[in-house]
Structure formats: structure tokens, C-alpha cells
Amino acid sequence: MTETSREIAVQARSVGDAAIIYASDYLNKLSGERIERECRRQLESGCRTLIINFRDTELVNSIGVSILVGVIDAAEQNTARLIFSDVNNHTANLFEMLGLTRHVSLATNEEEALSLASEARPRAS
Amino acid sequence: MDTNTQRLLHTFSALADLGQEISDTSDFEEMLRNSFHLLLGSLAIRRGAVGEYDRDAGALRLIASRGIAESTDEALKLATDHARELASFGSTIKLEDATKEAHRFLEDHKALASIEIDLLLPLVVRERLIGVVLLGEKASEEKYSEEDLEVLSALARHIAVGIHSHRLIEEVEHKAIENQRLYDGLRKIYKETVHAFAAAIDIKDRYTQGHSVRVGKYSEIIAREMGWSEEEVEGITIAGYLHDIGKLIVDLSVINSPERFSAKDSKEMSRHPSAGYEILARINHPYAEIPLMARYHHERIDGNGYPDGLKGDQIPPGAKIVTLADSFDAMTTDRPYRKKLPLEDVLEDFRANTGTQFDPAVVCAFCRAFLNEIEGKRERRLLNLINRNYDKVENVTPLLNELLADFDGAAMAASTNN
């Protein structure tokens, strides 16, 4: 089942026990905090995989990186998986350079991200 | 773009953002939290804290943190000698020292022992420890390099300057408030001293006790009616209190003479405005015109007053007000050689002498203030002063209206000409 919800400017939808959160064009303090709040809300409501979709994101500044590191911590504390999808080359290089990719899987698109999410879940016998 | 260029651009952008954050002084703690996140984000550092050093408490007050003592509001002790050593590193610190200091800090704070703190950066401005930045591991899990430390030190220097500037502004504001308090205190003392002087002046003259204070109050009411500013009103009130200070040098037997003054006594008595000026001119009053108001309170519009025989606009406006207030109080109180005059007679005296002794604008302002109080439009201050000696004050309403009708035009014309 797919549902879409909107909290302030953050777009998010759930696919099974995964939540897809859409980042804005510029990930700075304001938009970053909204994403962080949404991620924490999803984790608290039992989400096991967080997918942050960066399809609209042109730029991530240092505060944005710091907030994403906070999201990584929150996901690890909740033993949830974190996947970044649709990350442009520049941002992907930044995440790689800063070591975020050690904690996060990168997916080319949402479909791949969802596929990665399902791989991570143990199959019922 | 190669990795080094991208790293450089990311750092440069963090520095630019930090500059913007620090210049925003609207919310200090928010500014510091954002600056701290910029610093963490510059190298994707997973945990850290920034604390401001409180020299008096000998402790660090954590202002922003992630993953370090987040749940505690308690200050972290930092001994004075340790703070001094940290300050000695200045605004740059070697990697080895930053690591060593982080371990030392953890040893002093066993409660934080489970947290990994890899670096401690002192925030130093002008050889004074402003605070510290504690940093845990990077998301890359790589060890900190000298290059990393250079980036972090540059950002930390900005944060240190931000904290320092903010505290300086706070200090200046605090001092301004303190100065205002001191100034208010001095003004209070000044006013109390003036009151004491007024009482001393009036005690010398046993027939006119309370005269100076009443003249001050009448002058205040008239000036307020004339639209003077609060500061000017305060000044003229003081001038009223002190207008007769020159009487302190007049022979006591003259002042307390139970009869009308002889020519000789009048001459002695007429010294008091100039003497008052001489006394008051030596004092640096908050209101510069006070000595002049004392000197000229016996001048007349027609030039027949004393000591200088000034005419019309040569007489300062404040002195014209004190003149009327002084005359009104003199006529409405008992004197050794006569009883107080009926209010109607006092107002008739005003009518007879407006334009010669009294300024029409001042007389009109007095009448308006009087009428406004009778009609309940103003607080009863004038009436409370007059009522002590007179019954049915409201009976003079027609006279007050007549005076206004007679002289308001002249007062308006005079103010237009001016």
C-alpha cells in the first residue's frame, strides 16, 4: 500500500515498512531540520528502512551534512536501514568524500532503493 | 572535479556560511548551534560539543552538542590552571596536543568516558579561553589529519570570535544599564539635594515656608501646560525650587522683617536674584538654564524689573514662568505685612499686569491648567495646592475664562512672531 503525506514542505510516502522522504532543492538548516524531524517521526512509528530521495536536490551545505549525519545516528540507533536515492554526481561525490556512504547505501532511483530495502529484510519461510 | 577541489569548496562554503551565521546577533545560542553544526558538517563529524567557558564558575557550559552529554544541563568543571594551559595554545593547536587534551578532558570527566572524544580545540581570543570544541569520530572513520585540523581550527576561530563579540556586546549593554542606573541614582540624589536646599531657603524666611517647593510645582504645571518636554519640565521644577537661593546671602533681619521693606531693605532684598545666579552658576546642573531662571525671576516684560532690566523676549521663557509662579504664591499666602489676597484679586492682578509684568502666554497657560483641573480634565495638582488656602475655587472659572479671552490672542500673536 502506498500513501502520501505532507508535513510542512516535506513530502513523504510509505511503501510497506519503508518510508520515502523527498529532500528539497537545497538541503540547508531549514529544510534539513524538516527532513530530520520526518525521519525521526517515521522511525518512531516503526519504519525499518528510510529512503531519502534527492531527485530535487541541487546542493547540500555543511549544516545539511551535519543533519544527515544526525539522521544516520538515529537510523543506527533504531537498527533501521538508510538509503539515499537519486543523488546527483556532485552530491554523491561529497557524500563519498565525507564518508557518509560508509553508513548509507546509494541507489540510482527509488525502484532500486526499494529493491535494496527488500533485500535487507529477512524473507518469511 | 577532483576530491581535493571538492573538499576545498565544501570547506570554503562552510566558512562562508559560518561568517553569515556569526554576523547574525539576533539569537546568540541559535547562532552558536548553527555554527557548531556547520563545523560538524564540514567534515561529517558524528559527535561533538561546543561549550562556553565561565571563568567565575570554573566550568564549561555546553551550548550545543550531538552525542556528547546531550541530556545534561550541568556545567563541566574546568580547573583554572587547565583553562590557562588551553589558552596558551592560542587559536591554533597541533593535532598531537588536540588529541592529548581530549584525553585529559575525558579523564577529568568520568561520566563522559563511554563517549569517544578525539579532539579538543580551545576557543581562544586575545589569549583568553572563551570556550572549547570537543569532537568525536568522523563519519569516514578515518583519523583526523593535520589538514582536517587546519579546517577545524579556522572554523573554530570564527566561532570564538562570534562568542567573544556577542559577550562584548552583552557587556556593553550591561554597562549601559548599569550607567543608566547610576545616572538615575545621581539624579535622585540631585533632586533630593535640591529639595533640601529649597527647604533650607524657606526655613530662613519664616513667613514663606514651603514657598520654593510650591513655586517649583506651579512652574512645573505651567510648563507642562505649555507643552514643554519632560526634561524641560524637570528643569523648570528645579529652577522653581532654587529660584530664591540667593536669599541665603540676604540679611536675616531683612528677610524676616514684619513690615513692608524700606528702600534700604528693598535694595538688600533685590540682591537675591543675582546672588542666586552666582551660587547656581558654579554648579553643573543637568538643566543649563537654571541659573538664568533664578537671575531673571524678577524681570518684567516691560523692562522695569531687576537685576538687568531685560525686556520681552530677552527674558528666558523659563524665567517668565517662574516669575508668574512666584507672584501667584506670594499673593496667595499670608505675609507679615498683609493677609493672602482673595483669588479673584490675584487674577485681577494678573489681568492688570499681563503684558507689562507677566508674559501673556504664561498667564494663559496658567489659566488653562487651572480650568482643566476645575473641569476634571487633569489631575488636581494646582487645585490641591490652592485649596489649602481657599474655598470654592471653582467660583473663579468666569474670571479665568475672561483672562483667556483677553490674552489668548496676544499670546498666540507673540508665539507666531517668535
Chai-1 contact restraints between the chains, C-beta under 6 A:
chainA,res_idxA,chainB,res_idxB,connection_type,confidence,min_distance_angstrom,max_distance_angstrom,comment,restraint_id
A,N61,B,D17,contact,1.0,0.0,6.0,A-B,restraint_1
A,S62,B,A14,contact,1.0,0.0,6.0,A-B,restraint_2
A,S62,B,L38,contact,1.0,0.0,6.0,A-B,restraint_3
A,S62,B,G41,contact,1.0,0.0,6.0,A-B,restraint_4
A,S62,B,S42,contact,1.0,0.0,6.0,A-B,restraint_5
A,I63,B,H37,contact,1.0,0.0,6.0,A-B,restraint_6
A,I63,B,L38,contact,1.0,0.0,6.0,A-B,restraint_7
A,I63,B,G41,contact,1.0,0.0,6.0,A-B,restraint_8
A,V65,B,G41,contact,1.0,0.0,6.0,A-B,restraint_9
A,V65,B,A44,contact,1.0,0.0,6.0,A-B,restraint_10
A,S66,B,H37,contact,1.0,0.0,6.0,A-B,restraint_11
A,S66,B,L40,contact,1.0,0.0,6.0,A-B,restraint_12
A,S66,B,G41,contact,1.0,0.0,6.0,A-B,restraint_13
A,V69,B,A44,contact,1.0,0.0,6.0,A-B,restraint_14
A,V69,B,R46,contact,1.0,0.0,6.0,A-B,restraint_15
A,V69,B,A139,contact,1.0,0.0,6.0,A-B,restraint_16
A,N93,B,Q6,contact,1.0,0.0,6.0,A-B,restraint_17
A,M97,B,T3,contact,1.0,0.0,6.0,A-B,restraint_18
A,M97,B,Q6,contact,1.0,0.0,6.0,A-B,restraint_19
A,M97,B,R7,contact,1.0,0.0,6.0,A-B,restraint_20
A,L98,B,A44,contact,1.0,0.0,6.0,A-B,restraint_21
A,G99,B,A44,contact,1.0,0.0,6.0,A-B,restraint_22
A,G99,B,K138,contact,1.0,0.0,6.0,A-B,restraint_23
A,G99,B,A139,contact,1.0,0.0,6.0,A-B,restraint_24
A,G99,B,S140,contact,1.0,0.0,6.0,A-B,restraint_25
A,L100,B,A44,contact,1.0,0.0,6.0,A-B,restraint_26
A,L100,B,A139,contact,1.0,0.0,6.0,A-B,restraint_27
